[in-house]
Amino acid sequence: MSGETSSAGHLIEPEYPQFSGFIFKIQANMDPRHRDRIAFVRVVSGKFERDMVVTHVQSGKKVRLSSSHKLFGNERETVDEAYPGDIIGLVGHDGFGIGDTLTTDAKIRYDEIPRFPPEVFEYFHNPNTAKFKQFRQGLDQLLLEGVAQAFHLTNTASRVPLLAAVGPLQFEVLQYRLETEYGAETRREAAPFQAVRWLPVGTKTEDLDAISLPTGARFAFDLDNHAVALFPSDWALNYFAQNNPKLELAALAPKRDGGA
């Protein structure tokens, strides 16, 4: 099998002795009895051993990988060892995200999995207050899984997050899973936005006061606290970009450690 290329452009071969791998999928609620969350890791190099300590590159933290499994349908089997090309599921690590690197060589960092810019925006409401806990738990877990992105608008008293997706099918999947897996009824509301752009890393709430937005546009922050601008049309986006030529706008979120 061939190796993977790190973000520094180096090819990491399977024979490289240090363990490395990347998270390519996160699945929430695989066991409804425990509401657990499994991060699926593809081993790229070295040897995985259960209970080994690795570096989670995006956070820089050392983590112990003690709960490792192979999955066959609804059956789980504990994995003690794994090798390049193997897929293992790690349970109990809420800080992991899709595209993250796990390694015993902290110099290795794999390129994050590309994401498409969101093009549709909606609010998800909980019409049944008795099910609010299930609604919030389900929404939080599914957002971590990457089913959709979420933003919190500035200058609003509402705690309802704005959700963003590439297409409406993602919202249909999210609604279905909230209702079937968490028993949470939802009411969807279309939002008046067509595009989102991330502002420079480090932009704070007070910095936004000096930036003028076109009519209908709003500022918000994503779940990693990066500032964004939301636009009701491509015309508004282009108008804003032309009037703020020194402001670097990005169609995709910054890397999870805040890098470009």
C-alpha positions in Angstrom: 0.0 0.0 0.0 1.1 3.6 -0.6 1.7 6.1 2.1 0.0 9.5 2.9 1.4 12.9 2.4 1.7 15.2 5.5 0.8 18.9 5.4 4.6 19.6 5.1 4.6 17.7 1.8 6.5 14.7 3.1 5.3 11.2 2.1 4.8 9.0 5.2 5.4 5.4 4.2 3.6 2.5 6.0 7.1 1.3 7.1 7.8 4.5 9.0 8.3 3.2 12.6 6.4 5.9 14.4 2.6 5.5 14.7 0.4 7.9 12.8 -3.1 8.0 11.6 -6.0 10.4 10.8 -9.6 10.6 11.7 -11.8 10.3 8.6 -15.2 9.8 10.2 -17.1 10.4 13.4 -20.3 8.6 14.2 -22.5 9.7 17.1 -25.0 7.6 19.0 -23.8 4.2 17.7 -24.9 2.7 21.0 -28.2 4.4 22.0 -27.9 3.0 25.5 -24.8 5.1 26.1 -25.0 7.9 23.5 -21.4 7.3 22.7 -19.3 8.8 19.9 -16.8 6.9 17.9 -13.9 8.4 15.9 -12.7 6.2 13.1 -9.0 6.3 12.5 -7.1 5.0 9.5 -3.6 3.8 10.5 -1.0 5.2 8.1 2.3 4.2 9.6 3.9 2.3 12.5 2.0 0.1 14.9 -1.1 0.9 17.0 -1.2 -0.6 20.5 -4.1 -0.3 22.8 -3.4 2.0 25.8 -0.6 3.8 23.8 -0.1 7.5 24.4 -0.1 9.7 21.3 -0.2 13.4 20.4 -3.5 14.8 19.2 -1.8 17.3 16.8 -4.7 19.8 16.5 -4.7 20.4 20.3 -1.1 19.5 21.1 -2.3 17.3 23.9 -1.1 13.8 24.9 -4.0 11.3 24.9 -4.2 7.7 25.9 -6.0 5.4 23.4 -7.5 2.8 25.7 -10.9 2.1 24.2 -10.2 0.8 20.7 -12.6 -1.3 18.6 -13.3 -3.0 15.3 -16.9 -2.9 14.3 -18.9 -5.5 12.4 -22.5 -4.2 12.1 -23.7 -3.8 15.7 -20.9 -6.0 17.1 -17.8 -4.5 18.6 -14.5 -6.3 19.1 -11.7 -4.8 21.2 -8.5 -4.1 19.2 -5.2 -4.5 20.9 -3.0 -4.0 17.8 -3.4 -2.4 14.3 -1.2 -1.8 11.4 -1.1 0.5 8.3 -4.3 0.3 6.3 -6.4 -0.9 9.3 -9.4 1.0 10.5 -10.0 1.3 14.3 -12.8 3.0 16.2 -11.9 5.1 19.3 -14.5 5.7 21.9 -14.7 8.5 24.5 -12.7 11.3 22.9 -15.0 14.3 22.5 -12.1 16.6 21.5 -11.4 14.7 18.2 -12.6 16.1 14.9 -12.7 14.9 11.3 -9.3 15.3 9.7 -7.3 15.3 13.0 -3.9 13.6 13.2 -2.9 11.2 15.9 0.7 10.3 16.1 3.7 9.4 18.3 5.8 11.8 16.1 4.5 15.3 16.7 6.2 16.6 13.6 3.6 14.7 11.5 0.4 16.4 10.6 -1.8 15.3 7.7 -3.8 17.7 5.6 -7.3 18.2 6.9 -10.1 16.6 4.8 -11.5 19.3 2.5 -15.0 20.7 3.2 -17.3 22.4 0.8 -18.5 25.9 1.5 -22.1 25.9 2.9 -24.8 27.2 0.5 -28.0 26.6 2.5 -28.9 27.9 5.9 -31.7 27.0 8.4 -32.8 27.3 12.0 -33.8 24.2 13.8 -36.3 24.8 16.6 -37.5 22.5 19.4 -41.3 22.8 19.5 -41.6 20.4 22.4 -40.0 21.9 25.5 -40.4 18.6 27.4 -37.8 17.2 24.9 -35.4 20.1 25.0 -32.6 18.0 26.7 -32.8 15.3 24.0 -32.9 18.0 21.3 -29.8 19.8 22.6 -27.9 16.6 23.2 -28.7 15.2 19.8 -28.0 18.5 18.0 -24.6 18.9 19.8 -23.5 15.3 19.0 -24.6 15.4 15.4 -22.8 18.8 14.8 -19.6 17.3 16.2 -20.1 14.5 13.8 -20.1 17.0 10.9 -23.7 16.6 9.7 -23.9 20.4 9.5 -22.1 23.5 10.7 -23.4 25.9 13.3 -23.1 29.6 13.9 -24.2 31.9 16.7 -25.3 35.3 15.5 -24.1 38.4 17.3 -26.4 41.1 18.7 -29.3 38.7 19.3 -30.9 37.3 22.4 -31.9 34.1 20.7 -29.9 31.0 21.6 -31.1 29.1 18.5 -28.0 28.4 16.4 -28.0 29.0 12.6 -27.2 25.8 10.8 -25.4 25.6 7.5 -25.0 22.8 5.0 -23.9 22.2 1.4 -27.4 21.1 0.4 -30.9 20.6 1.9 -30.4 16.8 2.0 -28.1 17.3 5.0 -30.8 19.1 6.9 -33.2 16.3 6.1 -30.8 13.7 7.5 -30.2 15.8 10.6 -33.9 16.2 11.2 -34.5 12.5 10.7 -31.7 11.4 13.0 -32.8 13.9 15.7 -36.3 12.4 15.6 -35.4 8.7 15.3 -32.3 8.5 17.4 -33.0 11.1 20.1 -36.8 11.3 20.1 -36.6 15.0 19.5 -39.2 16.7 17.3 -37.9 19.6 15.2 -39.3 22.5 13.3 -37.2 23.9 10.5 -37.1 27.5 9.4 -35.3 28.8 6.3 -32.7 31.6 7.0 -32.2 34.5 4.7 -28.6 33.8 3.8 -26.8 32.5 0.7 -23.1 32.7 1.6 -20.7 32.8 4.5 -17.2 34.0 4.7 -14.7 33.6 7.6 -13.0 36.7 8.8 -9.2 36.7 9.8 -8.3 34.4 12.6 -8.4 36.3 15.9 -11.2 38.7 15.0 -13.1 39.5 18.2 -16.6 40.9 18.9 -15.2 44.4 19.5 -13.4 44.3 16.1 -16.7 43.8 14.3 -18.0 47.3 15.4 -15.6 48.9 13.0 -16.7 46.9 10.0 -19.8 48.0 8.0 -22.0 45.3 6.6 -24.5 45.6 3.6 -28.2 45.4 4.3 -29.3 42.0 5.4 -25.8 40.7 6.3 -24.9 39.6 9.8 -21.9 38.7 11.9 -21.6 35.5 13.8 -19.2 33.1 15.4 -18.7 29.4 14.6 -18.4 26.6 17.2 -14.6 27.2 17.3 -15.2 30.9 18.0 -14.0 32.1 14.6 -15.8 35.2 13.3 -17.8 35.0 10.1 -20.0 37.3 7.9 -23.2 36.0 6.5 -24.6 37.5 3.3 -28.2 37.4 1.8 -26.8 37.3 -1.8 -23.7 37.0 -3.9 -24.1 40.6 -4.7 -23.9 41.6 -1.0 -20.8 39.4 -0.6 -19.1 41.0 -3.6 -20.1 44.5 -2.5 -18.6 43.8 1.0 -15.4 42.4 -0.5 -15.0 45.4 -2.8 -15.4 47.9 0.1 -13.1 46.0 2.4 -10.1 45.0 0.1 -7.7 44.7 3.0 -10.0 42.2 4.9 -9.0 38.7 4.0 -12.1 36.5 3.6 -12.1 32.7 3.4 -14.8 30.4 2.1 -13.7 27.6 4.5 -13.1 27.6 8.3 -9.5 27.9 9.6 -7.8 24.7 10.7 -8.9 23.5 14.0 -5.8 24.8 15.8 -6.4 28.3 14.4 -3.9 28.1 11.6 -4.5 29.2 8.1 
